[in-house]
Amino acid sequence: MLLKIICDVDDDDASDTIANNELVNEFWLDLRCLLSNYRTYHFNLFRNLILQFKQTESPEIYSFYKTFRNCVVNDLKNSKTKSFQNYFTENKSNMKLIWQGIINFIKMKVNGNEHSICKLIDKNGCKITDPDKIANNFNNYFLNVANKITSNIPRNPNSALRHLNAPNNNSFFISPTVPNEVSSIIQSLKKNKSSGPNGIPVILLKILDPLISVQLSLIINDSFQKGVFPEKLKIAKVIPIIKKGDTSENSNHRPISLLSTFSKIFEKLMHQHLYNFLELHEILFHMQFGIRNGHSTDHALIGLSERIKCTLDSNRVGCGIFIDLQKAFDTVNHTILLQKLSHCGITGI
C-alpha cells in the first residue's frame, strides 16, 4: 500500500492539489519555507498520504503520515531556530540589529488565540461586557479573596515555632553566581513556557545566552548582595482560568500568573542556593516528598500504602485524614513564615 502511494507521486500538480485540500492548508504556508531543503517529491508524498487516508482510513497509512508530519514540523522548528541563531551571531556587535531581531522574534510568537472572557456577572447581579471593567473586576476579586479567608481564621496565641526542632545555628549565605551557572539555568528552561508580561520567549533567551549570561550574572549578584528584587520583574500577567461552573462568575475562575522569563532565572538561582543550604544542614522534614530532588509524590503514595498494609496485617483499624486548604498559598502568614526562616538560619542581609 505504501509503495503504491510513493509510486503515485506526481510532481506537476503538487501545489494545486495541496492548496485545495483542507487538511493541508494550515501546513502549506509554513511548508513553503522548506522548499530549499525538501524536494517537491516529499510534498507530494505528504499530500498522497492524506488523500489515501481519507479514502481508506488505514491505520498503517495514518501512522506513516504522522511520522512524516512530525519530521517536517521538527525541521521547521529547527530551521527557524537556526535562522535566528545565525542572525544574532552575525550581528552580535550591533546592538541596534540585535534589538530589532528580538522585536521581530516576539512579533512572530504573538497570536490571536488569547484566552478571553466576553461577559461577567458582578456581585450585584449586573452584567459586565466592557473588557477593561471585566479585567478590573477580576483584579479586585483575586486581590481580596485571600484577605476575606484569612480574616475568618482564628488567631492562635501559641508560638508557631513550638513544633520545630532546635534552631539552626548556621547562617545562610548566598555565594555569587557566575556566567556558566546563569547559562546552565537558561538552557534548563522549558521552551514551551509562557513568556510573561515582557513577551520575551524562552527560546530567544537560549539563542542570546552567549551574549547576555555575563551581564545577567552581574545584575543578579547585585540583587543578591543588596537583598532587593527588581520591581519590574515582580509584574505578572494574570490570566483567569475557569475551574468549575458558570464562566460569567469570577469566583469560578482561578488566577494563573505568567512571570517574566528573567524573573524565573533569578528564582531558580536563589532556589538552587537555598535548597543546597537546607539539604546540607538536614533542615527539611524527612517525609517531605514534593518539590525535592530524589523524591516524588509517588514515594508518599507508596509509604501510605505500606502503612495501610501493615495496619491490616496487624488486625488493626486504620484511618486517614486528608485536608484540602482553600487558597493555601495566598493565605500563608508572612510573619510566621519569616519567623520559621529565621529559625532555620535564613535571616537575610
Secondary structure by P-SEA (a helix, b strand, c coil): caaaaaaaccccaaaaaaaacccccccccccccccccccaaaaaaaaaaaaaaaacccaaaaaaaaaaaaaaaaaaaaaaaaaaaaaaaaacccaaaaaaaaaaaaaaacccccccccccccccccccccaaaaaaaaaaaaacaaaaaaaabbbbcccccccccccccbbbbbccccaaaaaaaaaacccccccccccccaaaaaaaccccaaaaaaaaaaaaaaccccccccccbbbbbbccccccccccbbbbbbccaaaaaaaaaaaaaaaaaaaaacccccccccccccccaaaaaaaaaaaaaaaaaacbbbbbbbbbbccccccccaaaaaaaaaaaccccc
